[in-house]
């Protein structure tokens, strides 16, 4: 299978810097299923082309199958070594990982530059889905062409095969083009070579960040990328919708709704008692907390931030900032941001609220979140709530994972939360008051945990 990337224009050979691959020599990269070869058939003037060729060993593929023994010829003769598939996406991540991340040490300005780029994929298995090619690639700004491959060139009457050669061209950043291909190639070839688990949702959202949320065919892309698991597709949709406050609403009805109201009321009261005039809701989702804050005249500046553009659009529809009175329009601001990365805008607010957001982070990212909030932004007050894992037994229908929502990466017990919050406070010069929210159950505590951090000095 072959992927070619062509850059046009007077700076075409900058493609070599972006890919971190020297045009003057070919390179080979070992893979679990064969090897990847990178070479440049042309690199001069106003045109530079880099090719990624996969050499897949069908014997290695068959050996990795549980049913390989005695499986017959089919184990060794199939289309996997020849078609653009999830193997290509895996090879791209291995060979072009730095370019996909938008990094270029020698020319740091290049990854931010939109270039005239064309990508060609040979033997993409469309299986009659050619109309979807335009619907998937056109909203991303590409001109698309697709040439079906005949079943046999010697017998035209046999017609076209299920495969074809795809070409897309547009003025885009290289990192965007690569991430588009990484996600969309498996959308058209659904025979994944790897086990589909929850980490695939992470990969989809990571490589789809900034474009998948607002794509008109978002649900189709997520569903096909995560096929055949409907549960994973539903999880991806929930996370793309960006409403982490829905942790139990669908499963536990009125009890969950009452808990949410109690939690929001507790957070608002703490923020009012802090004396803060400006508040930032990090991970604001659809704007439920923001709507409550707008009713409180003591807050003169209110902002909501979320990593999901779709969530911010939903918050804007709910809050209708354009319809606020002239004197109130300047009170509210919405912007995109991730709480796991330092952002100068966070420091503009006296108080930060993180309501049922922590548990949607991978545990290994908690340190990065703490650094961004408590070391870099250093607000006077931080109010943070998260589920109490011990209480989940009281809901009556716990999930097999033991967690409260399918998108939760972890949940604290009461002691774990106190230990974590205490360490964060000590490390960053804060004092913390750990509280419980909601009606407690015997031996289990209350359903939600809240930490109120006050900066020392």
C-alpha positions as CSV (number, residue, x, y, z in Angstrom):
1,X,0.0,0.0,0.0
2,X,1.3,3.4,-0.9
3,X,0.7,7.0,0.4
4,X,2.2,9.9,-1.4
5,X,2.4,13.5,-0.1
6,X,3.1,16.3,-2.5
7,X,3.9,19.9,-1.7
8,X,3.6,22.5,-4.4
9,X,5.1,26.0,-4.6
10,X,8.4,27.8,-4.2
11,X,9.1,26.3,-0.8
12,X,8.0,22.7,-1.7
13,X,11.2,21.1,-0.3
14,X,10.2,22.3,3.2
15,X,8.2,19.1,3.2
16,X,11.5,17.4,4.2
17,X,11.8,19.5,7.3
18,X,8.2,19.0,8.3
19,X,8.3,15.2,7.9
20,X,11.8,15.0,9.6
21,X,12.9,12.8,6.6
22,X,15.8,13.7,4.4
23,X,14.8,13.8,0.7
24,X,18.3,12.7,-0.4
25,X,18.0,9.2,1.0
26,X,15.4,6.5,1.7
27,X,14.7,5.2,5.1
28,X,13.2,1.9,6.5
29,X,11.3,1.5,9.7
30,X,10.5,-1.9,11.3
31,X,6.9,-2.5,12.2
32,X,5.2,-5.4,14.0
33,X,3.6,-6.5,10.7
34,X,6.4,-5.8,8.3
35,X,8.3,-2.6,7.5
36,X,7.6,1.0,6.2
37,X,9.8,2.6,3.6
38,X,10.0,6.4,3.1
39,X,11.5,7.8,-0.1
40,X,11.2,10.9,-2.3
41,X,10.7,10.3,-6.0
42,X,11.0,14.1,-6.6
43,X,12.3,17.0,-4.6
44,X,13.3,19.9,-6.7
45,X,11.9,23.3,-7.8
46,X,8.3,23.9,-7.0
47,X,7.3,20.2,-6.4
48,X,8.3,17.8,-3.7
49,X,6.8,14.3,-3.1
50,X,7.4,12.0,-0.2
51,X,6.1,8.4,-0.3
52,X,5.3,6.0,2.5
53,X,5.3,2.4,1.3
54,X,4.2,-0.5,3.5
55,X,5.7,-3.9,3.0
56,X,3.5,-6.2,4.9
57,X,4.4,-9.8,5.5
58,X,1.3,-12.0,5.2
59,X,3.0,-14.7,7.3
60,X,3.5,-12.3,10.2
61,X,-0.2,-11.4,9.9
62,X,-1.3,-15.0,10.0
63,X,1.0,-15.8,13.0
64,X,-0.7,-13.1,15.0
65,X,-4.1,-14.6,14.5
66,X,-5.5,-16.9,17.2
67,X,-7.2,-19.1,14.5
68,X,-4.1,-19.3,12.3
69,X,-3.3,-22.9,12.9
70,X,-5.1,-25.1,10.3
71,X,-6.8,-22.0,8.9
72,X,-5.9,-23.0,5.3
73,X,-4.7,-20.7,2.5
74,X,-7.1,-17.9,3.4
75,X,-4.9,-17.1,6.4
76,X,-2.1,-16.1,4.0
77,X,-3.9,-14.9,0.9
78,X,-6.1,-11.8,1.5
79,X,-6.1,-8.1,0.7
80,X,-4.4,-6.8,3.9
81,X,-0.9,-6.4,2.4
82,X,-2.2,-4.4,-0.5
83,X,-5.0,-2.0,0.6
84,X,-5.0,1.3,2.5
85,X,-6.2,0.2,5.9
86,X,-5.6,0.7,9.7
87,X,-2.1,-0.6,9.0
88,X,-1.4,2.6,7.1
89,X,-2.7,4.7,10.0
90,X,-0.5,2.8,12.4
91,X,2.5,3.3,10.1
92,X,1.8,7.0,9.8
93,X,1.8,7.4,13.6
94,X,5.1,5.4,13.8
95,X,6.9,7.2,11.0
96,X,5.4,10.7,10.9
97,X,4.5,11.1,14.6
98,X,6.5,14.3,15.0
99,X,4.9,15.8,12.0
100,X,1.4,14.8,13.1
101,X,2.0,16.6,16.4
102,X,3.0,19.8,14.6
103,X,6.6,19.9,15.7
104,X,9.6,21.0,13.8
105,X,12.7,21.7,15.8
106,X,14.8,23.3,13.0
107,X,11.9,25.4,11.5
108,X,9.4,25.9,14.3
109,X,7.3,28.3,12.3
110,X,6.7,25.7,9.5
111,X,4.0,23.5,11.2
112,X,1.8,26.5,11.6
113,X,1.9,27.4,7.9
114,X,-0.8,26.3,5.5
115,X,0.7,24.7,2.3
116,X,-0.6,23.6,-1.1
117,X,-0.6,19.8,-0.4
118,X,-1.9,16.8,-2.2
119,X,-2.2,13.3,-0.7
120,X,-2.7,10.1,-2.9
121,X,-3.7,6.8,-1.5
122,X,-3.7,3.6,-3.6
123,X,-6.2,0.9,-3.2
124,X,-8.6,2.5,-0.6
125,X,-11.4,-0.1,0.0
126,X,-14.6,1.9,-0.4
127,X,-17.2,-0.9,-0.9
128,X,-19.7,1.4,-2.6
129,X,-19.1,4.3,-0.3
130,X,-17.7,6.6,-2.9
131,X,-20.3,9.3,-2.2
132,X,-19.1,9.5,1.4
133,X,-15.6,10.5,0.2
134,X,-16.9,13.8,-0.9
135,X,-19.1,14.2,2.2
136,X,-16.2,13.4,4.5
137,X,-13.3,15.3,2.9
138,X,-15.0,18.3,1.3
139,X,-16.0,20.0,4.6
140,X,-12.3,19.8,5.5
141,X,-11.4,22.0,2.5
142,X,-10.2,19.3,0.1
143,X,-10.8,18.8,-3.6
144,X,-11.4,15.1,-3.9
145,X,-11.1,12.6,-6.8
146,X,-11.5,8.9,-6.8
147,X,-10.5,6.5,-9.5
148,X,-12.1,3.0,-9.2
149,X,-9.7,0.0,-9.8
150,X,-11.1,-2.5,-12.3
151,X,-11.5,-6.1,-11.2
152,X,-9.3,-7.2,-14.1
153,X,-8.0,-4.9,-16.8
154,X,-8.2,-7.7,-19.3
155,X,-12.0,-8.1,-18.7
156,X,-13.6,-4.7,-18.7
157,X,-17.1,-6.3,-18.7
158,X,-16.4,-7.4,-15.1
159,X,-16.6,-3.8,-14.0
160,X,-14.9,-2.0,-11.1
161,X,-13.7,-3.6,-7.9
162,X,-14.4,-2.5,-4.4
163,X,-11.2,-0.5,-4.3
164,X,-9.9,2.7,-5.8
165,X,-7.2,5.3,-5.8
166,X,-8.0,8.5,-3.8
167,X,-6.5,11.9,-4.3
168,X,-7.2,15.0,-2.1
169,X,-5.8,18.4,-2.4
170,X,-6.1,21.6,-0.4
171,X,-4.3,24.4,1.3
172,X,-3.8,23.1,4.8
173,X,-1.2,22.5,7.5
174,X,0.7,19.2,7.0
175,X,-0.2,18.1,10.6
176,X,-3.9,18.6,9.8
177,X,-3.7,16.6,6.6
178,X,-1.9,13.7,8.3
179,X,-4.4,13.6,11.2
180,X,-7.3,13.7,8.8
181,X,-5.9,10.7,7.0
182,X,-5.1,8.9,10.2
183,X,-8.7,9.0,11.3
184,X,-10.5,8.7,7.9
185,X,-8.6,5.8,6.4
186,X,-10.0,3.3,8.9
187,X,-13.4,4.9,8.4
188,X,-13.5,3.4,4.9
189,X,-11.7,0.1,5.7
190,X,-13.4,-1.4,8.7
191,X,-11.3,-4.5,9.1
192,X,-9.2,-3.1,12.0
193,X,-6.0,-5.1,12.8
194,X,-6.1,-4.2,16.5
195,X,-8.5,-4.8,19.4
196,X,-11.1,-2.1,19.8
197,X,-11.0,-0.8,23.4
198,X,-11.6,2.5,25.1
199,X,-8.2,3.7,24.2
200,X,-9.4,3.9,20.6
201,X,-11.8,6.6,21.7
202,X,-8.8,8.6,23.1
203,X,-7.0,8.2,19.8
204,X,-10.0,9.3,17.8
205,X,-10.5,12.4,19.9
206,X,-6.8,13.2,20.0
207,X,-6.3,13.1,16.3
208,X,-9.7,14.6,15.6
209,X,-9.2,17.6,18.0
210,X,-10.0,20.9,16.3
211,X,-11.9,19.5,13.3
212,X,-14.0,16.4,14.2
213,X,-16.2,18.2,16.8
214,X,-17.8,20.5,14.2
215,X,-17.7,18.1,11.2
216,X,-21.2,17.7,9.6
217,X,-20.6,13.9,9.3
218,X,-19.1,13.6,12.8
219,X,-21.3,10.8,14.0
220,X,-20.7,8.8,10.8
221,X,-16.9,9.2,11.2
222,X,-16.9,8.2,14.8
223,X,-19.3,5.3,14.3
224,X,-17.2,3.8,11.4
225,X,-13.9,4.5,13.0
226,X,-15.0,2.6,16.2
227,X,-17.0,0.0,14.3
228,X,-18.3,-2.5,15.3
229,X,-18.6,-1.3,18.9
230,X,-21.7,0.9,19.4
231,X,-20.8,1.5,23.0
232,X,-17.5,3.0,22.0
233,X,-19.2,5.1,19.3
234,X,-21.7,6.3,21.9
235,X,-18.9,7.2,24.3
236,X,-17.1,9.2,21.6
237,X,-20.3,11.1,20.9
238,X,-20.8,11.9,24.6
239,X,-17.2,13.2,24.8
240,X,-17.5,15.2,21.6
241,X,-20.7,16.7,22.9
242,X,-18.6,17.9,25.8
243,X,-21.0,17.6,28.7
244,X,-19.1,15.9,31.5
245,X,-21.8,16.8,34.0
246,X,-24.2,14.1,32.7
247,X,-22.4,11.3,34.6
248,X,-25.5,9.5,35.8
249,X,-28.5,11.4,34.4
250,X,-29.4,8.7,31.8
251,X,-29.1,5.8,34.2
252,X,-30.4,7.1,37.5
253,X,-33.0,9.7,36.5
254,X,-34.4,12.0,39.2
255,X,-31.8,11.1,41.8
256,X,-29.0,12.2,39.4
257,X,-30.8,15.4,38.5
258,X,-31.3,16.3,42.2
259,X,-27.6,15.6,42.8
260,X,-26.6,17.9,40.0
261,X,-28.8,20.8,41.3
262,X,-27.3,20.3,44.8
263,X,-23.8,20.2,43.5
264,X,-24.2,23.4,41.4
265,X,-25.8,25.2,44.3
266,X,-22.9,24.3,46.6
267,X,-20.3,25.5,44.0
268,X,-22.1,28.8,43.5
269,X,-22.3,29.4,47.3
270,X,-18.6,28.7,47.7
271,X,-17.7,31.1,44.9
272,X,-19.9,33.8,46.4
273,X,-18.4,33.3,49.8
274,X,-14.9,33.6,48.3
275,X,-15.5,37.3,47.4
276,X,-14.3,36.7,43.8
277,X,-15.6,39.1,41.2
278,X,-14.4,37.1,38.2
279,X,-15.0,33.4,37.7
280,X,-13.9,30.9,35.0
281,X,-15.7,27.6,34.6
282,X,-13.2,25.2,33.2
283,X,-14.8,22.3,31.3
284,X,-18.0,24.3,31.1
285,X,-19.8,21.8,28.8
286,X,-23.2,23.1,27.8
287,X,-23.1,26.1,30.2
288,X,-25.2,24.8,33.1
289,X,-23.1,26.4,35.8
290,X,-22.6,29.5,33.7
291,X,-26.3,30.1,33.6
292,X,-26.5,30.1,37.4
293,X,-23.5,32.4,37.7
294,X,-25.0,34.9,35.4
295,X,-27.9,35.3,37.8
296,X,-25.5,36.4,40.5
297,X,-24.8,40.2,40.3
298,X,-21.7,39.8,42.5
299,X,-19.8,38.3,39.5
300,X,-18.8,41.0,37.1
301,X,-16.8,38.8,34.8
302,X,-17.8,35.2,33.9
303,X,-16.2,32.9,31.4
304,X,-16.6,29.4,30.3
305,X,-13.8,27.3,28.6
306,X,-14.0,23.8,27.1
307,X,-11.8,21.7,24.8
308,X,-14.8,20.9,22.6
309,X,-16.1,23.5,20.1
310,X,-19.4,21.7,20.0
311,X,-19.8,22.1,23.7
312,X,-19.1,25.9,23.4
313,X,-21.6,26.2,20.6
314,X,-24.2,24.5,22.8
315,X,-23.4,26.8,25.7
316,X,-23.8,29.8,23.4
317,X,-27.2,28.6,22.2
318,X,-28.3,28.0,25.8
319,X,-27.0,31.3,27.2
320,X,-27.5,33.5,24.1
321,X,-24.9,36.1,24.9
322,X,-25.8,38.1,21.9
323,X,-29.3,38.7,23.4
324,X,-28.0,39.9,26.8
325,X,-28.6,43.6,27.7
326,X,-25.8,45.9,26.6
327,X,-24.5,46.3,30.1
328,X,-24.4,42.5,30.6
329,X,-22.8,41.4,27.3
330,X,-19.2,42.1,28.6
331,X,-19.8,39.9,31.6
332,X,-19.7,36.6,29.7
333,X,-17.0,35.1,27.5
334,X,-16.6,31.7,26.0
335,X,-13.3,30.3,24.7
336,X,-11.7,27.0,23.8
337,X,-9.0,25.7,26.1
338,X,-7.7,22.5,27.7
339,X,-7.2,22.5,31.5
340,X,-4.2,20.2,31.0
341,X,-2.2,22.9,29.4
342,X,-1.0,26.3,30.8
343,X,-3.0,29.2,29.4
344,X,-2.4,32.8,30.2
345,X,-6.2,33.5,30.1
346,X,-6.7,31.4,33.2
347,X,-4.8,33.9,35.3
348,X,-7.2,36.7,34.5
349,X,-9.8,35.3,36.9
350,X,-9.9,35.3,40.6
351,X,-11.7,32.0,40.9
352,X,-11.7,28.8,38.8
353,X,-14.4,26.1,39.0
354,X,-13.9,22.6,37.7
355,X,-17.2,20.8,38.2
356,X,-17.2,17.0,37.5
357,X,-14.3,17.4,35.1
358,X,-11.2,15.7,36.7
359,X,-12.6,12.2,36.2
360,X,-12.7,12.6,32.4
361,X,-8.9,13.0,32.4
362,X,-6.5,10.1,32.3
363,X,-4.9,9.8,35.7
364,X,-1.4,10.5,34.3
365,X,-2.6,14.0,33.2
366,X,-3.6,15.1,36.7
367,X,-0.1,16.5,37.4
368,X,-0.2,18.5,34.2
369,X,-3.6,19.9,35.2
370,X,-2.4,20.8,38.6
371,X,0.6,22.6,37.2
372,X,-1.5,24.6,34.7
373,X,-4.1,25.6,37.4
374,X,-2.2,25.9,40.7
375,X,1.3,26.8,39.6
376,X,0.8,28.8,36.4
377,X,-2.6,30.5,36.8
378,X,-2.6,30.7,40.6
379,X,-6.1,32.0,41.2
380,X,-7.1,33.0,44.7
381,X,-9.8,30.3,44.8
382,X,-10.3,27.0,43.0
383,X,-13.5,25.0,43.5
384,X,-13.3,21.4,42.3
385,X,-15.9,18.6,42.4
386,X,-15.6,15.0,41.4
387,X,-17.6,11.8,42.0
388,X,-17.1,9.6,45.1
389,X,-16.4,6.1,43.8
390,X,-17.5,4.5,47.0
391,X,-21.0,5.9,46.7
392,X,-21.6,4.2,43.3
393,X,-22.9,1.1,45.1
394,X,-25.8,3.1,46.4
395,X,-27.2,3.8,43.0
396,X,-28.3,0.2,42.7
397,X,-27.1,-0.5,39.2
398,X,-23.4,0.0,39.1
399,X,-21.5,-0.3,35.8
400,X,-19.3,-3.3,35.3
401,X,-16.3,-1.0,35.5
402,X,-17.4,0.2,38.9
403,X,-17.3,3.8,37.6
404,X,-20.3,6.2,37.3
405,X,-20.1,7.0,33.6
406,X,-18.7,5.2,30.6
407,X,-16.4,8.2,29.8
408,X,-14.8,8.4,33.3
409,X,-11.1,7.4,33.3
410,X,-11.0,7.0,37.1
411,X,-12.8,8.0,40.3
412,X,-11.5,8.9,43.7
413,X,-12.5,7.3,46.9
414,X,-12.9,9.8,49.8
415,X,-9.5,9.1,51.2
416,X,-7.8,9.2,47.8
417,X,-9.4,12.6,47.1
418,X,-8.2,14.0,50.4
419,X,-4.7,12.7,49.9
420,X,-4.5,14.0,46.3
421,X,-6.0,17.4,47.2
422,X,-3.8,17.8,50.2
423,X,-0.7,17.1,48.2
424,X,-1.7,19.6,45.5
425,X,-2.3,22.3,48.1
426,X,1.0,21.7,49.9
427,X,3.0,21.6,46.6
428,X,1.6,24.8,45.3
429,X,1.0,27.0,48.3
430,X,-2.7,26.6,48.9
431,X,-4.8,25.3,51.8
432,X,-7.8,23.0,51.0
433,X,-11.1,22.2,52.6
434,X,-12.4,18.8,51.5
435,X,-16.2,18.5,51.7
436,X,-18.9,16.1,50.6
437,X,-22.0,17.0,48.6
438,X,-25.4,15.3,48.7
439,X,-27.1,12.9,51.0
440,X,-24.6,10.4,52.4
441,X,-25.2,6.6,52.5
442,X,-24.1,4.6,55.5
443,X,-20.5,3.6,55.2
444,X,-20.2,5.1,51.6
445,X,-20.2,8.8,52.2
446,X,-21.9,11.4,50.0
447,X,-22.2,11.0,46.2
448,X,-19.9,14.0,45.3
449,X,-16.6,15.3,46.7
450,X,-15.6,18.9,46.7
451,X,-12.3,20.6,47.3
452,X,-12.2,24.3,48.0
453,X,-8.6,25.6,47.5
454,X,-7.5,29.0,48.9
455,X,-4.2,30.5,47.9
456,X,-1.9,31.2,50.9
457,X,-0.5,34.7,51.4
